[in-house]
Every structure is written in structure tokens, then in C-alpha cells.
Amino acid sequence: MSTKSVQADTSKISTLRLGAVLKDVYFPENNEELLKIYAKIGDKQPTVLGGISNTLVVEDTNEPVIMTSLLKEIIISNNYLYASSGDSLIRICNLALEYGLSGLENLSGIPGTLGGAIKGNSGSYGSAISDFIDRVYIFSWDSGKIIELQKKDLAFGYRYSSIKQDRDIVLGASFILQPEKPQEISKRMQEVAFMRRSTQPKGKSLGSVFKRYEDVSAGYYIEKAGLKGYSLNGMEISSVHANFIVNNGGSVDDYLCLINLIKTKVFECFGVKLEEEVRIIGCKQCTKNSL
Ligand SMILES: Cc1cc2nc3c(=O)[nH]c(=O)nc-3n(C[C@H](O)[C@H](O)[C@H](O)COP(=O)(O)OP(=O)(O)OC[C@H]3O[C@@H](n4cnc5c(N)ncnc54)[C@H](O)[C@@H]3O)c2cc1C
């Protein structure tokens, strides 16, 4: 049973290996447990987290947190694949390969859970997760009900879905994939893995920090502003990919300061207001104003 809340140190979970300790965290293992948690704390607004690969928890919210990473169930039948929101996208892609189902190859290698990927419509190399979705199942914190949605109901766009932040909890989704020889699928997954290795830094990060600005990558502006490779106390604007900030021993504060620095410099240089792709939880601000 996972209907009791526990303390969770997000620095141990996050792919950045930084983050605050949250004191009131629920890890439901199935929908029934989530419903029981709702019966207990439904009057409070929780924060929802998956794999914390695109989120920085800078301080405790002092409110309940629902972590969906233990909601795990995968069903595969013919060219239909259902996965629960806590399943990792990497595992889902690998299982699709094993069962000779193609479509998800370009998404292989994206860390985090299916729930996070659907909320932010994760994508790479010209594909987005929404391209393959049939149905999404959410738990509405407003109504206390499980709702089945079709792809068209979710208004997917670039790193966007209409899933309401923290009020809709993704429980799972089904995909329609295409049968194909596993060797062919595997070949494309290897190509994607090669591209990732060649263009993205190794090490601890949250992936892309900023969204594209009018179809131009944020990395372009950051590099042109002269910030690629800039390091602050062991937190580095990657010299491999300027839209990644890599933790080589820095702090949450250093990460926040680099975000501020990038936004300020890019605006000064190009008049462009970059918007974070990374979600920041908590109100703590960068304290190093001299940057
Ligand atoms: C090395 C690296 C490479 C990456 N490459 C890519 C890439 O190529 N493309 C890409 O799009 N992203 C990329 N990312 C970012 C990240 O992996 C994805 O955005 C991922 O889908 C986030 O999933 P998560 O479970 O970690 O979400 P979290 O960080 O836990 O949460 C992200 C958001 O989703 C919400 N959320 C999480 N779970 C649920 C749920 N069950 N229901 C409702 N809302 C939920 C949270 O509230 C939050 O707003 C990369 C990250 C890293 C570290």
C-alpha cells in the first residue's frame, strides 16, 4: 500500500542530481491507491511529478506531492500498446522494439516517465509523443474522476498539451504503432542513440532548459550571446549543446543564476525572451545579482 505520504529527497531522483527534500510525497502504485489518496487529501492541491528529468525542485512546496513513477503497467496486443504514466519512455521504446512495433524510435533515449512526456508533449528528431497517441487516461483532481480522452481533446502542440498543470494527473496512454521487423526498428534506434551521443552532453542535466523561440533553437541564441561553455561554480552551460546546463558539482542556486544570466543576455543581444522548458518548483530566486 502506498497511500501514506513519505519524505523524498528529489536530489536522489532528479537527473540533475539536485533538488530539495519534499516532506509530503505520495507514491501511488495503482489507480485504486490514487483514488484513496484523493479521498484523504482531495481538498488540497497537490504538485504532480514523474521522473524529475525536466523539473527542478528548488524548495519544498509545503503541500502534498503526487509522484506517479510507481504507476507501472504495460499491455501489448497486436499493434496496440498501453502504458501507465510511471513507465519510463525508454522502457516503452525498448518493449515496442522487442514486439516489432515501430513509430517511437525518434523518442528513444528521452529520460523520464510517460506522464511527463505526455504533459509536455516530449519529442525529438521530428517526432513528438502525440504523433502516436490513441487515448490518454487522466485523473481529474477537480472532479475526482478518471477521464478517457482522445488525442484531439488534448490540443497537443510544441512542448504543449492542454493537460491542466497539477490538476490533471496522467494515468496512462494507449498508442497505435506499426508492425515492422525488429532489426529495422533497432537500426533506427541506434541511429538516434548515435545522434544523441554526438549532440548532447553526457552528465547530469534536465535536458533542454529553454523552448525554441519562433522555430529557432534556444541553443542558437545562447551560443551567439557568447555563453556556450560558461561555467559558474561547477554548473556549466554545456560546451556541447548550449541549451543544456550540466551539473559538474554546482548548486540549485547556480542553476537558477545561469537561467537568469541566459535570459538577460539573450534579451540584451537579440530582444528575444526565452521561455523555460524546465519546470521550476518553489519561489527561490537566484541570489547572485552581480552576474
Ligand atoms: C539528458 C536529457 C535529454 C532529454 N532529451 C529530451 C528530448 O529529446 N526531448 C524532450 O522533449 N525532452 C527531453 N528531455 C526532458 C525530459 O526528459 C522530458 O521532458 C520528460 O518527458 C519529462 O518526464 P518526467 O517524468 O521526468 O517529468 P517531470 O520532470 O517529473 O515533470 C515534467 C512536467 O510533467 C508533469 N508531470 C509529470 N508526470 C505527470 C503525470 N503523470 N501527470 C500529469 N503531469 C505530469 C509535471 O508536473 C511537470 O510539469 C531530456 C532530459 C534529459 C535529462
PDBQT file of the ligand as one rigid body, heavy atoms in Angstrom, charges set to zero:
ROOT
HETATM    1  C1  LIG A 301      19.683  14.097 -20.966  1.00  0.00    +0.000 C 
HETATM    2  C2  LIG A 301      18.271  14.535 -21.233  1.00  0.00    +0.000 A 
HETATM    3  C3  LIG A 301      17.795  14.535 -22.524  1.00  0.00    +0.000 A 
HETATM    4  C4  LIG A 301      16.486  14.943 -22.795  1.00  0.00    +0.000 A 
HETATM    5  N1  LIG A 301      16.045  14.931 -24.076  1.00  0.00    +0.000 NA
HETATM    6  C5  LIG A 301      14.775  15.327 -24.341  1.00  0.00    +0.000 A 
HETATM    7  C6  LIG A 301      14.294  15.316 -25.686  1.00  0.00    +0.000 A 
HETATM    8  O1  LIG A 301      14.979  14.930 -26.622  1.00  0.00    +0.000 OA
HETATM    9  N2  LIG A 301      13.017  15.736 -25.900  1.00  0.00    +0.000 N 
HETATM   10  C7  LIG A 301      12.200  16.154 -24.879  1.00  0.00    +0.000 A 
HETATM   11  O2  LIG A 301      11.047  16.522 -25.150  1.00  0.00    +0.000 OA
HETATM   12  N3  LIG A 301      12.637  16.169 -23.602  1.00  0.00    +0.000 NA
HETATM   13  C8  LIG A 301      13.893  15.770 -23.310  1.00  0.00    +0.000 A 
HETATM   14  N4  LIG A 301      14.343  15.783 -22.023  1.00  0.00    +0.000 N 
HETATM   15  C9  LIG A 301      13.469  16.309 -20.947  1.00  0.00    +0.000 C 
HETATM   16  C10 LIG A 301      12.659  15.227 -20.200  1.00  0.00    +0.000 C 
HETATM   17  O3  LIG A 301      13.317  14.013 -20.227  1.00  0.00    +0.000 OA
HETATM   18  C11 LIG A 301      11.263  15.076 -20.772  1.00  0.00    +0.000 C 
HETATM   19  O4  LIG A 301      10.590  16.297 -20.778  1.00  0.00    +0.000 OA
HETATM   20  C12 LIG A 301      10.449  14.033 -19.999  1.00  0.00    +0.000 C 
HETATM   21  O5  LIG A 301       9.348  13.652 -20.759  1.00  0.00    +0.000 OA
HETATM   22  C13 LIG A 301       9.973  14.534 -18.633  1.00  0.00    +0.000 C 
HETATM   23  O6  LIG A 301       9.401  13.425 -17.951  1.00  0.00    +0.000 OA
HETATM   24  P1  LIG A 301       9.475  13.304 -16.350  1.00  0.00    +0.000 P 
HETATM   25  O7  LIG A 301       8.678  12.127 -15.963  1.00  0.00    +0.000 OA
HETATM   26  O8  LIG A 301      10.853  13.346 -15.886  1.00  0.00    +0.000 OA
HETATM   27  O9  LIG A 301       8.707  14.636 -15.946  1.00  0.00    +0.000 OA
HETATM   28  P2  LIG A 301       8.932  15.582 -14.682  1.00  0.00    +0.000 P 
HETATM   29  O10 LIG A 301      10.195  16.347 -14.851  1.00  0.00    +0.000 OA
HETATM   30  O11 LIG A 301       8.740  14.833 -13.424  1.00  0.00    +0.000 OA
HETATM   31  O12 LIG A 301       7.696  16.575 -14.887  1.00  0.00    +0.000 OA
HETATM   32  C14 LIG A 301       7.625  17.376 -16.051  1.00  0.00    +0.000 C 
HETATM   33  C15 LIG A 301       6.230  18.015 -16.107  1.00  0.00    +0.000 C 
HETATM   34  O13 LIG A 301       5.269  16.999 -16.329  1.00  0.00    +0.000 OA
HETATM   35  C16 LIG A 301       4.315  16.985 -15.269  1.00  0.00    +0.000 C 
HETATM   36  N5  LIG A 301       4.002  15.570 -14.997  1.00  0.00    +0.000 N 
HETATM   37  C17 LIG A 301       4.876  14.559 -14.743  1.00  0.00    +0.000 A 
HETATM   38  N6  LIG A 301       4.203  13.396 -14.606  1.00  0.00    +0.000 NA
HETATM   39  C18 LIG A 301       2.885  13.685 -14.774  1.00  0.00    +0.000 A 
HETATM   40  C19 LIG A 301       1.686  12.930 -14.739  1.00  0.00    +0.000 A 
HETATM   41  N7  LIG A 301       1.686  11.612 -14.518  1.00  0.00    +0.000 N 
HETATM   42  N8  LIG A 301       0.528  13.579 -14.951  1.00  0.00    +0.000 NA
HETATM   43  C20 LIG A 301       0.472  14.907 -15.186  1.00  0.00    +0.000 A 
HETATM   44  N9  LIG A 301       1.564  15.684 -15.231  1.00  0.00    +0.000 NA
HETATM   45  C21 LIG A 301       2.767  15.080 -15.034  1.00  0.00    +0.000 A 
HETATM   46  C22 LIG A 301       4.968  17.691 -14.087  1.00  0.00    +0.000 C 
HETATM   47  O14 LIG A 301       4.008  18.317 -13.270  1.00  0.00    +0.000 OA
HETATM   48  C23 LIG A 301       5.834  18.719 -14.817  1.00  0.00    +0.000 C 
HETATM   49  O15 LIG A 301       5.059  19.848 -15.167  1.00  0.00    +0.000 OA
HETATM   50  C24 LIG A 301      15.641  15.363 -21.719  1.00  0.00    +0.000 A 
HETATM   51  C25 LIG A 301      16.131  15.318 -20.412  1.00  0.00    +0.000 A 
HETATM   52  C26 LIG A 301      17.418  14.914 -20.161  1.00  0.00    +0.000 A 
HETATM   53  C27 LIG A 301      17.910  14.865 -18.743  1.00  0.00    +0.000 C 
ENDROOT
TORSDOF 0
